[in-house]
């Protein structure tokens, strides 16, 4: 089973906190409209009987007739909502303790808190993010050749790419500190070797994601090939929104840099 790191746990708890706050608001609104008193339930002859206790000193309460069963339902719902509200508030308190205590150090962060000279003497339980990125980036690969007749476009890192749009994507990734490889080969069953425009790394999740920029979608033949390629990605377990990012472009609809930044924030931070 894959273990979650501290940041992933924080994301899950933050989402849970938002849900509980919304639920708290709903239940408080419902309780403000609930009838007074509580429900006493007993069984007579194997059948339930309901009693409405308005006065806390009155243990028995007033018998609720069958025709008034909606009152029993409202009182039962009130009791349930009160229990949910209490449990939710306690859960929110525990979540707040975790989220508001940045001084806590995870087991992975112990190594990074040590002096570099001491780190040299230790085998950590997991390599640091810096070590992981360095190893990932230094792994050799043979990219796809760009022929001399092709227009020359270069990224801020001095890499030659195939289009101005790829320069924009590469430079934005570089500015945001996102590790990437340009046209690193991937083998797809029933298709063969392909060269995604970028293979990028979500360091926090230690997850590889492929990024394809489809820059000529107003060209029918190009669009047909692009759709076939996306289909084969999916046949190999590579899906948009999970481990595949897709951007599109036509002559009338150029690359949107704000959209690129949104994708970076959503999938790579």
N, C-alpha and C positions, 0 to 999 in steps of 0.2 A: 504493500500500500504506500502510495506517495505521501511523504510528510510535507506539511505546510510550514513555510517559514513564517517569521514573526509578522512581516508586512502583509502576507496573505491572510493571516489570522486577523490582523487589524482591519483589513478590508471587509472581511466577513462580519466581524463584530460591528463595524460602522453601518453596514447594510442592515444588520439585525436591529441596531439601535434606532435607525430611521423607521423600520417597520413597527417596532414597539411604541415609539412616540406617536405614530399615526393610529395605532390600535388604542393607545391610552386616550387619545382625543375622542375616538369613536365611542369608547365605553363610558367615558365621563359624560358625553352628550346623552347617551342612552339612559344612564342612571339618573340624570337630571329629570327625565320624563317618567321614570319608573314609579309605581304606586308605593305608598307608605307601607311599612310593616314587612313581615316575613311570612314564609310558607311553612306550615307544619304538615307533614305527610305521615299517614299511618295506614295500616292495612286492616280491613275488616272482611272476613269471609274470602280472603284471597284477592280482594279488590282494593285498589288504593282509594283513600279518602283524603280530601284536602281541607285545611283549615287556615284561615287568615288571621295572623296574630299582629294586631296593630299596637296594642298595649303590651309592653314587654313583661309586665307583671301577670298578664293573662297567659298562662302556659297553653291552655287548650285552644283558644282562638275561636273565631266564628266559622261555622261549617260553610264550605263553598259548594253550592249546588251544581249539578251537571251543566245546567244552562249557563252557568257563570265560569266555566272552565278556563275561559280566556284570562280571568284574574289569576288563577293558579299558574297558568303558563307565564304570565307577566312577572309574578313573584319568583318563580323558579329561574326565569331568565335573569332577573335582578340579582339573585344570589350567585348565579354563574358569572355574571359580568363583574360583580364585586371580587370574586375569587381570581378571575383573570386579571383584573386591574391590579390587585395586590401582588400577584405573581410577576406581572410585567414590570411593576415598579421595583421589585427586588432584583429582577434580572437587569434592569437598566442601571441600578446602583452598582452591580458587580461589573457590568461592562464599562461604566464610567471609571471604576477603579483601575481597570486595565489600560484604557485609552489615555487616562490623564496621569499616568506614571511613567514618563519617558526615561526616568533614571534606572529603570529595570534593565538589566543586561541579559540578553539571550545567551544560550550556550555557544552559539556560533560567534557572538561578538566578543567573547572572552579573549580569543586569540588576537583580534584586532586591537584590543585595549592594552596589549603588552608592548614593551619597548622592542624596537626592531632587532636589537642584538639578542634579546631573549627569544623572539620569534624564530630566529635562525636555529635555535637549539631544540625546537619543539615540532612534533608532528601533529598538526591540528586535526580536529574531528572532521572538518570540511575545509577545502581550500577557500581562500577569501575570494570576494568578487573580482578583485584585481588580478589574482592569480588565475582565476577561471577565464576571464576575458583574454588575458595574455596568451594562455594556452590555446584558446579558441581561435584567436586571430593569427597565431603563428602556425597553425596547422596548414601545410601546403596544399595547394590545389592548382589545377591547370584550367584557366578560363577559356572562353571562346575567343578565337582570333578576330581582331578588327582589321580589315584589309585597308591598305594605304589609300585606296580611292575614296574611302568613306570620309565624310567631313570630320574634322578633328574637334572634339569637345573634351575639356579636361576639368576635373573636379578640383576643389581646394586642396585635396591630398595629392594632386598630380596624376590621378588615374585617368586614363582615356576611356570615355564612355561613348554611347552611340547617339545621344540627342541632348538638346538643351534641357529638356524636361528631366532627364536622368541626372544632369548636373545639379538641377534645383533640388531633387530628392536627396542625392548624395550629400550635398553641402548642408542641407537642413539636418540630416541624420548626424553629420559630423559636428555641427554646432550644438546639437542637443546631447552629444556624448553617447549616441547609440552605436554600438559596434556593428559593422556591416562588412559583407564581402560582395564584390561585384561579379556577377555571372559565375558563381560557384556551381559546378555541375551537380545535378541530382538525377538519380535513375528512377524512372517510372515504368512499372510493368506495362506491357502492351504498347509502349510509346518509345522507350529507350531513354537516352541521356538528354536532359533538358538543362537550360541555363537560366534560372530565374534572374531577373534583373538585379535583385538584391536578396541576399540572405542576411537577415537582421537578427539581433539577439536581444531578447528581454532579459536583462541581467538579473533583475529581482526574482523572476520566476525561473531563470536559467533555461529559457525556452527559445528554440530556433523558430523563426517565422520567415516565410518566403514572401517577397514583394514583387509583383508583376505590374509594370506600367504599360497599359495598352493604349498606345499613342496615336493609332490611325484607325479608330473605330468607324470612321466614315468611309473607309475602303472596304468593300464587300468581301474580297478575298482575305484580307487581313483579319476582319472581324470573324469570318468563318473559322480560320485557323486558331484564333484566340479562344473561341468558344470550345473548339475541340481540345485545346490544351487545358482549359479550365476543367472540362469534363474528365480528362485523364488525371488531373490532380485529385479530383474527388474520388475517382476509382482507386487511388492509392492512399486514401485516408487523409488528404490535405484539403481542408475546407476553408472557404472565406469566413472570416470572423473568428476562426480558431487558430490555424497556423498558416493562413494565407491572407495577404492584403492585396487588394486590387485597386488600381487607380486607372481612370479612363481619360481619353482626350480625343477631340476632333478639331478640325480647322476652325470651326465656329465656337467650340467650347474648349478653350485651352486649359492647361493644368491649373488647378486652384490651390495656391499655396496654403490658404487657411484650412482647406480640407486635409492637406498633407499633415499639417500640424495637429489637427484633430485626431487623425489616425495614429500619429506618434504618441500623443497623450493617452489615447484609449488602449493601445495594444503594446506599447513598448516602454512605458514608464512604470 
